[in-house]
Structures are given as C-alpha cells and as structure tokens.
Amino acid sequence: MSEKKESRRGRGWSLARQMLVLQMVVVGVTVAGGTLLTFLQARELLVEEATRVARAVTVSVADSPSVPASLGDPAALQPFAERVRRETGVDFVTIMSPDGLRYTHPNPAEIGRRFLGTTGPALRGEVFTETYTGTLGPSVRAVAPVFDSGGRVRALVSSGITVDRIGARLRGQAVGAVAIGLLGLAVGVAGSFLVGARLRRQTRGMGPAELSRMYEYHDAILHAVREGLLLVDDAGRVTLCNDGARDLLGLRDDAEGRPVGELDLPSSLAETLLARESRTDEIHLTDERVLVVNVAVVRSGGRSQGTVVTLRDHTELQSLAGQLDAERGFAESLRAAAHESANRLHTVITLVELGRIEQAVAFGTAELRAAQQLTDRVVGAVREPVVAALLLGKSAEAAERGVELTISPDTELDVTGLDERDLVTILGNLMDNAIDAAASGAAPARVQVGLRADGTTFVVSVGDSGPGLAPGVAGEAFRRGWSTKGDGRGLGLAMVGQAVRRLDGTIEVGDGPGAVFTVRLPLRERSAG
C-alpha cells in the first residue's frame, strides 16, 4: 500500500485533485469579487442616499417661511434647527449669515463662529452638494440660499450626514454581504469536493498525462488488432468501431454513432449485434466473408449498458475446411471404389476357380468398360483437374448411396478463369445437397450435373429427383442455418450464395422432378481483371 501511495505521489496530482483545486480557486475568486462589488455598490448607494437626504432637508429648511421671519432674532432659529435635525435624522442643520457666521449648530459652542465649507455657489443663488471636513468630521452636505421677498440672499442653510455615520451603515451591510459570500464559498467548496470525489472514482485517481497515455495505448491497440471490435450502446447505436470491424463488415468511416439497423448488414448479423444476452462463436455470413461473432453484455449497477461484439474472419478457415471435406470425400470415394472393386475381383476369381473362364473375362471386361467410360467422359469434357476429380469423387459417393449421377452431354469445361476454390465450393455443395435430396426421395434416385460456357457466362446446373423445395422456401435456402433437415445447422447453400456473390454471379432455383439450381458466372469481367 505504501508503494502505491509513493507511486501516486511521484507522478503528481491526479486529475480529480487538479480539478478540485481549480474549482475552489474559481469559486473563491468569484465569491471575493462578488462581495467586493457588493460592498462598493452599497457604499455608492449610501453616499447617494445621504446626498439626496441632505439636499432635501436643506431645501426644505431654506424654503420654510419661519427662517426669514426669525432672522431678526437668530437665537430663535436654534430650537427650530435642532427639531428638524432630530426628525430628519441628519447630523447637523446649520443656518448662517451670508458671510458664514453660524446662527445654529448641534454644538452650541460653535454658534457665532464661521462656517467651515464652501458658500460661493449658494451666495449666487444655487443649491449644491459637497463632501467637506467640518467640526463634526468629514460629511456629505448640501448648501442652499434663503431669499427675502425681494429675491436677495438673506441667509444660508446647510445640512449633512457625517461620513462616519455612512461608514457605520456600510459596515452593517458589509457584514451581511460577507456572511452570504462565505456561505456561497462553503457551498462551492462542498460542491467542488463532491465533483472531485466522483471524478476521482471515474478516473481511478489518474492524472491527465496518464489518461492521455492510456487513451493513446487503447487507440493504438484498437487500430492494430485484426479482429473486429464493436461497442453497441443500450439504444442500439455503434459507439466504437475499429478498423478491423470496418474491414470485415464493409462499413464506412461514419459508422460510429449510427444505429445498427442503418449499417446495411445481413438481418441475422444485425439481430446478433442488437442481442441483449451473451453469445459465443456464432457463425455469420456477409457477402464476402464467414465471420465468427461473440457478444458480451456490459452491466453496471445491475443495468445493461450495451454490448461488446468481437468479430473474427473465418473465411480462409472455412475454405480450408471445405477443401478438407472435399479431400475426405475423395478418400471415402476411393474407399468405396476399392471396396466395390474388391467385390468384383472376388467375383472374377470365383468364376475362374469354378472353371468358367469366359464368363469371368466377360464380367471383368464389362465392369472395366463401364468405369473407363465414366472416367473418359469426365476427363474428356472437363479439363480442369480439380473439378474433374470432384466429379469423379462425387460419382463414386453417389453410386455407394444408390444414386445415379449423370453428366449432361453438353458439359464442357476448359479454361474458365474462375477461382478454383470458389468453383469447388459452389459445385461441391450443390452436388452434396442434390445427392442427399435424391437419396431421400422416391426411386429411381438421380442427379444430373451440367457445366458449360455460354458466351461470356459460365453456367453450372445441378438437378435432382428429390422432393424439391416447398413454395416460398427458395428465398430462404441461401440463409445461414437453413437446411431441409430443419436442424438450423445448414451452411453449404449459404456458402454457395456467398461464393456466387463474390464472383459477381447469379443463382436461380427452378422446379424439375426435384430441385434444379442454376448458377451463372460472368467470364469476361473476371478474365479481364
């Protein structure tokens, strides 16, 4: 545990801690700035309010009729001024002569002394305000003239509020602003701590450099692996698609973020990608590939968050398996032929031992002639060794199962320019299905195969005497899992359809005594390429 802590300490602050400190700094600066701005605005508002009050009181006193009437007896003005001061809440109301000698003052000792402040604008008949330091200290004051009936300035009036009093009110409001600011800071810090804790859990305590390095590693891995990887969210959208998946599924670069239903995939494969349960090693066919698909459900907190889908290319392995099946079929055919030849040889030997030499020669010659005719017919018509071997092997297999396999008289295959493996896949699977169908149908069981070049098109035709396909089944016959046995394990016809699409050909299913499959493959385009 200590080593882990030392490792964490050595690699610097985690992303969560950096975000926590940053958020706390931002919240602190914001709250401090807001509190300072509130303080300055409150100070400005209090000064404006004091100015308005002082001006209003000063003008009211100057306009009062009792002031000009009492100028002959200035001592009568002091009680009036003090009453106005107490009722209005100002700090002083001073009535003075035009030359500035006070008639009234909150401090009676100041009466008769000269007023400390500006009087020039008032002597000119103006009302003005100022901040000035008088006997009571700095104050916000207003000065107004008192006119007689002739419009002459007979006296001056000044009232004001001291700066100390404004500061006391400001300090009271500042305490509330600071308290609100501290509360906001506490809430911000607590929220930042909770966000940081959650971020720390989500990032596993890693720092930005580690997260960046991990992302680069993961991105490099996703692009380097040949296997396909898809992440499908719970809404059925592709959230991640690596290069391997794009190549295997033939997807465009904008596949990420799109619903699976818009990716133009085979319906069975799309259904698997949208599955909400795990699936293991399912075989799916696209137009050109055989894929092994695995699906794993991602759960968090007991809820499904989507699926992880892996894709492996099984095309080459399936092709090799098909070739192995063909080789196995050839071996089985040779075993059957050897077994049949042994039976015929025993018959010839027995006839010789019985002294029936002529019958033994006639029997052996007839059997040799029949086998040689089939070999000559196939080899003469089909000059492709692989296809010829396939036809001979399937002929022996059909004979062992009691099925008569015939080759159409117009069969001729010289140089097709087609891929041998695809051709073996098409012809071999069609013949296997035809032999199975004929063997399960009514006697006599027959299969007929035709190979011919028709201009620029190579035509493969395989028909059987079996029960045929039910109406409406032809369209499903080339889907993975379809089988006449109904066991859901059919793959041969699906691979035939895939090989035909790979060769830009077409396939048709017709009715004969049983079923007739006709494949047309273009030659000019293939040979020109």
Disulfide bonds with the S-S distance in Angstrom:
none
